[in-house]
Amino acid sequence: MDDDSGNKVSRRGMLARIAAVPALVAAATMPAVANAADVKEKEKQVRAALKDAKGTKLVLLGTGAGPVPGRSRHMTSNVMVHNGAAYVLDFGLGVTDQFARTGIPFGTVRSIFLTHHHPDHNIELGPFLIIGWIRGLKQSIKAYGPPPLRQMTEDFLRSAKVTIDFWAEDFKMKPLGMIDVHELPQPGAVMHDENVTVTSILVEHPPVKPAYGYRFDFPDRSIAFSGDTIPLESVAKMAHGADVLVHEAMDMKAVEFEIRRQIANGQPVSFDTFMKHMKADHSPVEDVGRIAQEAGVKTLVLSHLTPSLTSISDEEWRTQAAKHFKGKIIVGHDLMVI
């Protein structure tokens, strides 16, 4: 593992350094929070990149893994824009603010998609719908995702009915009602409109079933998303020949170090149980490179990064993925335009 200066340090050395400097340990337990000035600068950059953009653009709204609030990386979410229409994939905490920062009008959102039902992917679906409605989101929006997406959406809108009705009465708006939800009990064809054709595959993310990866074929670009999964040949097949593959990525040694550090600081976590979950549910970054190489994609985007530590440099992520993948590698950051 590299330290912040890029020098190689051993795990034993890191443990010794932490043991010798307790204050460092305390600081390390706190998630890195984005600086307000940095967020404003990113907002300017993403808006500039999207202004008068030609062709399909992908914006990474959130690139962190897990339901951990308060970090510089928001939870997972993405938006694709083509011909003035927006398509949103996954709804981790903070997606509504992040979407607003792009400057993309809420009224341009045509369809929304969910890969699976974990909180870092679906927790802000309901708030996005209500705030989006207030900001111009159209009732005609369509939603696609695993069951029980329809029940979840109905339940949320029912719980928010008083809020919706008060706002509609006060501002003379048509109340937000149930949207057009399409549950996907099986993989395959998802939807098609004049801008994009969307397909899905099953991925392995136990115990969540079904969990999906998606491919979006626009006229000028194909963008594939692994969703949360272990390395799968089916992901390589889905992404075959795509321009972009956005794949979750895990630094296994860093995960092991991080969980041991948390345990040493009193976290009630079992190392063996935690690591069993990580190995059964997520993809080591080296294997992500192998999947991308087999798929023959032009660009690999590493996202849903585990662990989401600022001490792991972009170069370190790229180096591991590049052991197998020879194409372009992008380490995802929030509000990055691709």
C-alpha positions, 0 to 999 in steps of 0.5 A: 500500500502507498502512503499519501506521498506515494511511498510504499509502506508495509501493513506492519509499519502502518500499524506501528505508526498508528499505535505510536500516534493515537491522535492519528487513529482518532482522526482516521475514524472520521470520514473525509468530508468534502470542502464547501469550496471544492464542492462549488468548484466541482459544480462549476466544472460539471456544468461547464462540461455539460454546457452545449455538450455533444453526444451522450454524457455520463455523470458520476453523481456518487462513487462511494460504497456502503451506507456511510454518510458524511464522506467526500464521496457520496453514495452510488448514483449516476446520470446519463444525458442524451439529446436533452433527456436524462436517465438516472441509475441508483439513488444513494444518499445525496443524489438529489443534491448532486443531481441539482449541482449538475444543472440538468433540469429535473424535468428532463428526467425520462426514466430511472433505474435501480440495480438492487435494494441496498440503502446505498443504492435506493435510500433516496429514491422517494426524496428524489421523486418529491423534490424533483416534482417540486422542481419540475420532474414530470409525472410521466417518469418511468421507473425500472428495477427489481421487485418490490419496487412498485410496493416500495414506491407506493408505500413511500408516496402514501407516507408522504401524501400529506406533504405532497397535498399541502404543497400542491394546495399552496402552490396550485400544483397537480399533486404527485401521484404514483409513477409508472413502475416496471418491476424486473423479476427477470433479466433481459430487455428493460426498455427502449425509447428514441434515445436508448435501449436498456438491457439487464443481467443478473449479478451475484450480490447475496443475499440480495436477489435479484440484483442487476447489472445494466447496459445502456446503448445510445446511438453514439455510445454504449455504457455498461454498469456492473452493479454490486457483484463479485467478478462475473463472466456474464458482466464481461459478456454484457459489456462486450464491445461497450465504450464504457464499463462502470464497475465496482472495485474493492482494494482487498488489502485496504479493506482488511487493514481498515476493518482491523483498524476499526476493531482495534478502536472498539467497533463491534465487528467480526473480522471473519464475518465482514471479510466473508461478506466482502469476498462473497459480494464484491469485486477485487480491483485486479479482477475488475481489470480482467473483466474489462479486458475480456469485455474489450471495452474502451474505457474502464471506470472504477466506482463504488470504491471500497474502501472509500478512503482518500489515502488510496491514490488514484494511481494505486487504484489504476495500477491494480486494474492495469495488471489485466486491463490495457485500455483507458482507466478512470478512477471515479470521483463525484461529479466527474463527466465522462 
